[in-house]
């Protein structure tokens, strides 16, 4: 497994050296992107003259600043045949598309497959054929390096999946040892795991590269329930006390998940995720039954008691993942509890859970269970998401540990029927508010007398006494369990 020990960050210097070599050969700054149009390296603007503003067209600027391009940009450039080309491709300027300067694309190939692209801005008089031939030879070396990195990443994915799916005991110990060897010295540092669910595809080619996810060491798909999938992301941390890297990684992967669900025509954000069909790359890409009444409840208040052959991804909506990433970038406290998450009608969109960090890899199995539990909680109760940390999911830390087949408590059964959905919500909000009638009525937007009537109905249906602490605890847990 020693060949896997060279992780993504170790390739960065090699890519930069080769891009600088091409820039020097052609006398113009070059940029390198992988086949998904994710920026890997770029040459600096080296001139004593004043910077030419035309070199900073919107497409180039966005690529450098965000380190990736939109699906519309990808579609537009691929329309010039770059995925099939074996030599340089000249692309004319298109100001209306945000491409102010013509481009020269050098396809980066390995064993006949396009694995990336080197881009240069057209200049007069432009490079000679001999210069371009020399640059293509360097592009071939880049292709071998990209293929080597892809193979190493695939190896890390296999090792991570083996750890997270292994049974306990010696099987997991062996899997952890293999992953430790594959990661090299970095394996001994602090790590955590992110679980993003549901993930739209089990195909590894549909997952983002670890390089494109901030602080990610490896990622893989893991079954979620009987037929669905989740994405596991192993995140390197500077310290077990600093959670910002995990939040940033979770926000980035949520963007990918929302975009992928959008490509399948599923709403998964505060806006619909749509597939770009325009050739112009500079665009953004991008009744319930109420058991209410006016009867008074006896007594007073109840007391205070997250290659060319590949499918093109859709544009990523500015949804939950983008909002979390933006909040983290701005240093907003409590970004993990951002409430502007996916839509509430039908499929609410994916969520991400983050396990508690550990030093080393020995407890990755436990961290994964925490991350899964946090994702489950965020899916069950959207106020916890779209990114939930295990330490912040409250009673779901216990409820998610129950076997999936465990029976619901019979006392809550009648309340959970569709006919009494409003009563169940009323009871849950009341218990969330620690039995404070004033807060509950305000939260639900109803009169106190209506609240008292509904609580009487809850007691009648369940046979529980909401003045009794143990009965309240039983009902509260049963209602939370029903969300899972």
Secondary structure, 3 states (H helix, E strand, C coil): CHHHHCCHHHHHHHHHHHHHHHHHHHCCCEEEEECCCEEEEECCCCCCCCCCHHHHCHHHHHHHHHCECCHHHHHHHHCCCCCCCCCCEEECCEHHHCECCCEEEEEEEECCEEEEEEEEECCCCCCCHHHHHHHHHHHHHHHHHHHHHHHHHHHHHHHHHHHHHCCCCHHHHHHHHHHHHHHHHHHHCEEEEEEEEEECCCCHHHCCCHHHCCCEEEEEEEEECCCEEEEEEEEECCCCCCCHHHHHHHHHHHHHHHHHHHHCCCCCCCCCCCCCCCCCCCCCCCCCCCCCCCCCCCCCCCCCCCCCCCCCCCCCCCCHHHHHHHHHHCCCCCHHHCCCCCCCCCCCCCEEEECCCEECCCCHHHHHHHHHHHHHHHHHCHHHCCEEEHHHCCCHHHHCCCCCCCCCCHHHHHHHCHHHHHHHHHHHHHHHCCCCHHHHHHHHCCCHHHHHHHHHHHHHHHCCCCCCHHHHHHHHHHHHHHHC
